Amino acid sequence: KHGARLARPGEFTQRAFLNGQFDLVQAEAVADLIAADSAASHRTALNQLRGGFSKKLAFLREELIHFASMVELELDFGEEDVEFANREDLKTLILNLQSTILPLMESFDFGNALKEGVPVAIIGAPNVGKSTLLNALLNEEKAIVTAIAGTTRDVIEDILYINGIKFRIIDTAGIRETEDIVESMGIERSKRAMNQADIVLMLFDSEETLAEVENLAGGLGEKKKVIWVRNKVDLGALTSSHDEVKISAKTGTGIETLKKNLTVSVVSANVASDTVVTNLRHYEHLVKTQQALTDALNGLEMGITGDFLAQDIRLALHHLGEITGQIVNDDLLANIFSKFCIGK
């Protein structure tokens, strides 16, 4: 009656941003914090909300703005042919900025996995115990287990939290030569899951099944994290040249060791920086910033004039500003805050 109304999605956070209480990265971190479903993604969102990522970006912009202003000043004295911005110093600055941006870009895959869950594919021949391992990891009867080879014909996936990290555990069809059309489709999906997963558990229980997964491992990229897992250790010894985790999915032996290896695989590869990029919008602008800096660097090597050099620097500053909201448009704000819960 007196003009009160329900808050629109994200309205309070949007007003805080518009009134300069924090930048756009921190505003988006509020939404990430609300949506966080693991301790790791919660910590990452909190770090961004506290300004960890924003401080890095502010440092990059301040360094670049100084040289940008010097290059722009040169344009005002074009007839005098003066040089205010030392080109060697500018080259050194650009290289330093690129070395700072690169780890942020590289952290995106890890940051995205923290939000969505690290995909882990269990790969192996039929009847090596893939479904039994899935059930053991989840501590529930998620997948049907039988002594019949080829029981699993499709990809089965579930979420597992280990030490605050979210994993997407994917059980796949046993990979073998078969004329069964349905099983063949399941095997193709298994191969896709293996190629798309961040971590692959190569499961084997004999020399024959070890040879089969070794053939599969040969086609994986160098960056793919592979954990060799020997199942059915309770049934006898087996010689292998791999640094393997010995388990018995049936009795539970070694399952905790395997879980520890999974967390170490994720954390050890991503400890270089305390700032992790989790937002696709941020990542895309970092890529564009890096490209603009590369163009400026190439221009310096070619000895281009200050007006073209200034354009590349302006473009780098523009993309950095778009991340934090120093350069923003209404459509972008509407898109970001419309994804918030009502009244958040």
Secondary structure, DSSP 8 states (H G I E B T S, - for coil): --S-----TTHHHHHHHHTTSS-HHHHHHHHHHHH--SHHHHHHHHHHHTTHHHHHHHHHHHHHHHHHHHHHHHHHTGGGT---S-HHHHHHHHHHHHHHHHHHHHHHHHHHHHHH-EEEEEE-STTSSHHHHHHHHHTS--S---SSTT---S-EEEEEEETTEEEEEEE---------HHHHHHHHHHHHHHHH-SEEEEEESSHHHHHHHHHHHTTS-TTSEEEEEE--GGG-----SS-EEE-BTTTTBTHHHHHHHHHHHHHHTT-S-S-----HHHHHHHHHHHHHHHHHHHHHHHT--HHHHHHHHHHHHHHHHHHHTSS--HHHHHHHHTTS-TT-
